[in-house]
Amino acid sequence: MNVRNCKKCGRIFNYVLGPVICPRCKEGMEAKFQEVKSYIREHQGADIKEVSEECEVETNQIRQWIREERLQFSDDSPIRIPCESCGAMIKSGRFCDKCKGELTNELRHTMEMSKPKTPAAKPKKSDGDKMRFLK
């Protein structure tokens, strides 16, 4: 059993996976997420600071939800975050389309490099190499 203290409230809880927050705080964060999501739907022109102030959620938490692709925005929305690779402004996720393509190509190239080459043909064993039994 892995027991930890919640980073938000300090309560002790049985940690399983994910962020180190207790189930009660997770439920509270999910409620805040739903509040932010509905606020963004109703106020499509709002920026991160406005959403943060109105919903009483830290801007870093909103950015995290955007990086996790839980929040996505229309093209005309002012909310953008920087690509982790090149710094280009994106609507959601961690990387822009260009960097995603480059990462995919690098991964594909690496996978091809690590594939074993076609094995050389194994020489056939002659009948003399077989095991024989005496009766």
C-alpha positions in Angstrom: 0.0 0.0 0.0 1.3 3.4 -1.0 0.1 6.1 1.5 0.8 9.7 0.8 -0.3 13.2 1.8 -2.5 15.2 -0.6 -0.7 18.1 -2.1 -3.8 20.2 -1.9 -5.3 19.6 1.5 -2.6 17.5 3.3 -4.9 14.6 4.1 -3.4 11.1 4.1 -4.8 8.8 1.4 -4.0 5.6 -0.5 -2.1 6.7 -3.6 -2.7 4.6 -6.7 -1.9 6.6 -9.9 -1.8 10.1 -11.3 -1.5 13.4 -9.5 -0.8 13.2 -5.7 -4.2 14.5 -4.6 -6.8 12.7 -2.5 -10.1 11.5 -4.0 -12.0 14.4 -2.4 -9.7 17.0 -4.0 -9.9 15.1 -7.4 -13.7 15.5 -7.3 -13.3 19.2 -6.5 -10.9 19.6 -9.4 -13.3 17.8 -11.7 -16.1 20.1 -10.6 -13.9 23.2 -11.3 -13.0 21.7 -14.7 -16.7 21.4 -15.6 -17.2 25.0 -14.4 -14.3 26.3 -16.5 -15.6 24.3 -19.5 -19.1 25.8 -19.3 -17.7 29.3 -18.7 -15.6 29.0 -21.9 -18.6 27.8 -23.9 -20.6 30.8 -22.7 -17.8 33.4 -23.0 -15.9 32.3 -26.1 -13.8 35.5 -26.3 -12.5 35.2 -22.7 -8.8 34.9 -22.1 -7.0 32.7 -19.6 -6.8 35.4 -17.0 -10.5 36.2 -17.2 -11.5 32.5 -17.0 -9.1 32.1 -14.0 -10.6 35.0 -12.1 -14.2 34.2 -12.8 -13.9 30.5 -12.0 -11.4 30.9 -9.2 -8.9 28.5 -10.8 -5.2 29.1 -11.2 -4.0 29.9 -14.7 -1.4 27.0 -14.4 -4.3 24.6 -13.9 -6.1 25.8 -17.0 -2.9 25.5 -19.0 -2.4 22.0 -17.7 -5.9 21.0 -18.9 -5.1 22.6 -22.3 -1.8 20.6 -22.5 -3.8 17.4 -21.5 -6.2 18.3 -24.4 -9.1 18.3 -22.0 -9.8 21.9 -23.1 -9.8 22.9 -26.8 -10.6 26.3 -28.3 -12.0 27.6 -31.6 -9.7 29.4 -34.0 -11.0 32.8 -33.0 -10.3 32.2 -29.3 -7.5 34.4 -27.8 -6.4 31.5 -25.5 -3.2 29.9 -26.7 -0.2 28.2 -25.1 3.3 27.8 -26.4 4.5 24.6 -28.1 7.0 22.8 -25.8 9.4 22.3 -28.7 9.5 25.5 -30.8 7.4 28.0 -28.8 4.7 28.5 -31.5 1.3 29.3 -30.1 -1.1 26.4 -30.2 -4.8 25.8 -29.1 -4.2 22.6 -27.2 -1.8 19.8 -26.6 2.0 19.9 -26.0 3.3 20.4 -29.5 2.4 22.2 -32.7 1.5 20.2 -35.9 5.0 20.8 -37.4 6.8 19.5 -34.2 4.4 16.5 -34.0 5.3 15.6 -37.5 9.0 15.8 -36.8 8.7 13.7 -33.7 6.7 11.1 -35.5 9.3 10.9 -38.3 12.1 10.7 -35.8 10.3 7.9 -34.0 9.6 6.1 -37.2 13.2 6.4 -38.3 14.4 5.1 -34.9 12.0 2.1 -35.0 13.3 1.3 -38.5 16.9 1.5 -37.3 16.2 -0.8 -34.4 14.5 -3.5 -36.5 16.8 -6.5 -37.0 18.1 -6.9 -40.4 16.9 -9.9 -42.4 18.6 -12.8 -40.9 21.1 -14.7 -43.0 19.8 -18.1 -44.2 20.6 -20.8 -41.7 22.7 -23.6 -43.1 20.8 -26.8 -43.4 21.9 -29.5 -41.0 22.9 -32.7 -42.6 21.3 -36.0 -41.5 24.5 -36.8 -39.6 23.6 -34.0 -37.0 20.4 -35.7 -36.0 20.0 -37.5 -32.8 19.6 -41.3 -33.2 18.2 -43.9 -30.9 19.4 -47.5 -30.7 16.8 -50.2 -30.3 
